[in-house]
Amino acid sequence: MHQKLLKSAHYIELGSYQYWPVLVPRGIRLYTYEQIPVSLKDNPYITDGYRAYLPSRLCIKSLFILSNETVNIWSHLLGFFLFFTLGIYDMTSVLPSASASREDFVICSICLFCFQVCMLCSVGYHLFSCHRSEKTCRRWMALDYAGISIGILGCYVSGVFYAFYCNNYWRQVYLITVLAMILAVFFAQIHPNYLTQQWQRLRSIIFCSVSGYGVIPTLHWVWLNGGIGAPIVQDFAPRVIVMYMIALLAFLFYISKVPERYFPGRTLDGVNNILQNPYLFVLEL
């Protein structure tokens, strides 16, 4: 059996992947940064381990090879199953034991469903970003950004609903505002230039604005509950602060391209690549 595996194993001879035995289906190889299409050239500090020029069938098969997207794909896939399992547990055990209302079931379902969609969209993008059709790659990239919007929506729906549980007016105001913002982002994503390099900074500004908007209802909630000295504020405000600190850390990793900018081609690019994806921080949140 061992000899049979060795016969089907190929040795990747690119940069940090040199001499790594990998079971590679026929028709799949890894490329250096210089060899890949322009549409895949997002991070010059990740120098090798790229999949490219693959049809859909081989994109799916590449799920089981070692590349600089392997950890990205599998971590988000495991994230999806984590939220899926958590959803089943909450719906069948936690909420019934707490005598939760129908509204609680709906809000919890929306929140976890949004997170699952967020994870699946990321899996799809990282799996099919190596497709030979640039049009297909861009479609998956658009879905990836849509997944981010849906994930943010899931955070806001649950947060606003319970923060303003006893204040129906402000709850409706903030929920409608958040929904309008997410819809505006979706319409922006339809624009032909949205996925271009020229709009990269604008994309970051849009998502930072949507994410940062949560500070407004948070401060309003603190004020309505008697300020920072109130017991309920002291219980929950630190959690919100930690959440935003983690999100800020994710964004700083993304824009600074740390740590790979200091060790280009020296460290495992698969690990570097995952630090560039803010989705993992959703699992932390």
N, C-alpha and C positions, 0 to 999 in steps of 0.2 A: 504493500500500500504506500509506504514511504517513497519507494522508487517511482511509483506512478505519479505521485504528487510532484516529485522533482522534475519529471519529464514535462509536466504541464506548467511548471513555474518559469516565469521570466524574471530576469534580473534588471531592475530599473537602474539605468546608468546616467542619471541626471542629478547633478548637484548633491544635495544632502540625501537623496534617495539612492545613491550609488551603492550597488551590491545588496540592496534589499530584495529578498525573494518574495515575489507577489504572484498570486494566481490570477492571471490576466486572460480574459476571454479573447478569442481570436478577433482581430480588428481594432483592439483598444491599445493605445500606447499613451505615454505621458510626454508632455512637452515642456520646454523651458519658456520663460517669459517672452523671449525674443521670437519664439516660434508660433505663438498663439495669435488668433485674430485680434484686431484692435478693440472689438467690443468686449473682450475679456481682460483687457489691460487696465485693471483698476488699481493695482498695488504693485509697483515695480520692486518693492522690497521682498515680495514673495517670489522667488526666482525660478522655482521649478515645481514639478508634480502636477501640472495642469492637464486636464482632459480637454479635448477639442475635436471638432469635425466629426461628431458621432451622430448616427441616426437614433431615433427614439428607443429602439430595442436595445442598442448598446449603451445608451444613457442609463437605462434601468439596470443593465448588467454591471455597469460601473459602480453601482451601489456597494458591490462586494470586493472592490479592489482598493488598494491603498493609494490615495492621492491627497492633494492639499485641501480637498473638500470632504474627505471621509469623516472626520470628526464633526464637521459642521452638519452634515446630513444626518448622521446617526444621533447626535445630541438633540437635534430638533425633533427627530422621529421619536426618540425616547421621551422628550418633553410632551409630545402629543399624547402618547400612551399614559403618561403621568396624569395629565389633566383629564383624560378620558376615564381613567380609573378613579380619580378623585371625584369626578362628577357622579359616577355610579354609587360610590360610597356615601357621598353627601345626600343624594336623592333617596337612597334606600335605608340609610342608618341615621346620619347626623340630624337632618332636618325633621324626619318623623319623630325622633326621640325628643326633639326640642319643641314639638307641637307647632311647627312653623306654619305660617299662613300660605295661601295660594300665591300671594305676591312674593313671598320669600323663595318659593320654588321657582317662580318665573325669573326673578332677578339672578338667583344663583345659576340657573340654567343658561341665561344669556351670557353671564360673565365667563363661565367655563367654556361655553361654546365658542365665544370670541377668541379665547386663548388657544383653543384647539385649531381653529381656522388659521390663526396667526402662525402656529407651528407648522401646519401642513403646507401653507403657502411658501414658507421658507424652505421646507424639505423639497418641494417641487422646483423652486428656483435653483437651489444648489445642485439638484440632481440633473436638471435639464439646461443649465447655463452653458454646458459644453455642446449643445446641439449644433449640427452643421448649418441649420437655418438661422440666420441672425434675427429674422422676424419672430421665430419661435422663442429664441432667447429673450427678446424684448417683451414678449407676451408674459413669460414667466417672471421677468423682472417687475413688470407692472403688477402682477398678482402678488409679488413679494411686498411691494409698497402698499398694496391694498390690504394685505394681511397685517401690516404694521398699524394701519388706520383702524382696522377692526379690533386689534388687540387693545389699542388705546381706548376705543369705545367701550370695550368690556370693563376696563379699569374705571372709567368715569361713571358708567351706569350704576355699578354696585356702590361706588364711593358716594356719589351724590344722593342716591336713593336712601341710604342709611344715615348719612350725615344730616340730611334734612327730613328725616322720617316724620318728625312732628311739625314740620312747616311745609305744608303742601304747596303753597304759592312759590316759594323759592326753589323747591324741588323741581317743579315743572319748568321754571325759568331756566335753571341750569341744565336740565336734561334736554330741553329744546335747543338751547344755545350750543351744547356739545354736539347734538345730532346735526345741527346746521353747519358747524365747523367741519365735521367729518364728511358731510356731503360736499362741501366746498372743496375739500382735499380730493375727493373722488373726481369731481369735475376738472380740477387742475391736472389730474393724472391722465385725463383724456387728451390733453393738449399734445400735439405732435412733438413739441420740443421738451416735454417733461423729462424724458429719459436721456436727454443729450448731456454731454459733458458741460455745456454752457449753463445748464440749469442745475448743476450739482449743488452749488451753494444755495440756490433758491429752495431746492428740495430740503436741505438741512434746516433752513430758516423756517419753512412751513411746518415741519414736524417738531422742531423745537418750540415753535409758537403754540401748536396744538397741545403739546405735552406740558409746557409751562403755564398754560391757561389754568391748570388745576390749582395753582397758587391762589387765584382769586376766590373760588368757593371755599378753599381751606381757611383763608384769613377771615372770610365772612362767617364761617362756622365757628371759628375761635371767638369772634366778637359776640355772636348770638349766644354763646354758652358762658359768657362772663369773663372772657380774657384768658391769658395764659395761666392764671392762678387757679382756674377751675379744675376740680379733680378729673373730670372727663377729658378735658383738654390735655392735661398732663399725662393721661393714660394713652391717648391716641396720637397726639401731635408728634411725639418722637418717632413713631412708626412712619408717619407721612414724610418726615424729614429724612429718615433713612432711605425710604423709597426713592426720593428725589436725588439723594446723594449717590445711590447705586446707578440711577439713570444717567446722572452727570458723568460718573466714572465711565460708563459704557460709551457715552458720546465722546469723551476725551480719548479713549482708546481708539475710537473709530477715526476721528479727524487727525490725530497725531501719528497714527500708524506705528504705535509702540507695542511690542518691543522690537519688531522686525526691522524697523528703520535703522536700529543700531547694530543689528546682527544679520544683514542681508545674506541669505544663502548659507549661514552658519548653523542656524538652528532649524528644528523640524518645522517646515512651512505649514504643515497641517495644524500644529499648535498655534502658530502665529496667526493663521487665517481665522481660527475660531475666536481669537481675541478681538478681531475686527468686526465681529458680528454682534450687535446689541441684543439679538433675540435671546441669547443665553441668560442675559440679565433679567429677562421676564421670569425665568424659572426662579431666580433669586428673589424677585419681588413677590 
